[in-house]
Amino acid sequence: NAGVTQTPKFQVLKTGQSMTLQCAQDMNHEYMSWYRQDPGMGLRLIHYSVGAGITDQGEVPNGYNVSRSTTEDFPLRLLSAAPSQTSVYFCASSYDVATTHYGYTFGSGTRLTVV
Amino acid sequence: AQTVTQSQPEMSVQEAETVTLSCTYDTSESDYYLFWYKQPPSRQMILVIRQEAYKQQNATENRFSVNFQKAAKSFSLKISDSQLGDAAMYFCAYRTSGTYKYIFGTGTRLKVLA
């Protein structure tokens, strides 16, 4: 089925470890983004991309890196995991035409625990 | 800066009844989008309904409809004929047209009672 695929679904890391959360979409969406969801805080934007080779920072980018080498893939890298990065991470993509936005398609999320 | 406020952390509704979830927002922009997203226990967020600010007509998707009051900056979601499958967290969200950043509310947990 077409959609946004995130892997892994669950991950436990030790403080200081690095890892990459994978996100892929097969809908040819130009716009992709990463959010983190923490209790009582809604979703906060980490990084986003408006096309291959173009990325920008969101609201909470520190400690995370992204790249966009293809339209389909938008991986999120944790450089040196910290307990404050314990969260649920969502990848989302959208089909935007000019300035018209039709809403996000979300992945199923990754629950990350840093111990 | 834009803000989105959902003042009801939790709501309950009897199956087959109607419930309204509240959302208010603050912005100085005139062209923007508003959304309701549903997050069931499976965790994956799903778009429920979308409203463009320049359209005065309220959006409707089957049993879901909104009451969009632009002057009051209010965007409530009405769910008619509630079903057990409607039980979820519901997030209100805002996006200024031509930008790429969403503002999400903190969510309302909806319980549907059989």
Interface residues (C-beta under 8 A of the other chain):
Chain A: Y31 S33 G40 M41 G42 L43 R44 L45 Y48 V50 D56 G58 E59 V88 F90 A92 T99 T100 H101 Y102 G103 Y104 T105 F106 G107 S108 G109 R111
Chain B: V4 Y33 F35 Y37 S42 R43 Q44 M45 I46 L47 R50 F91 R95 S97 G98 Y100 K101 Y102 F104 G105 T106 G107
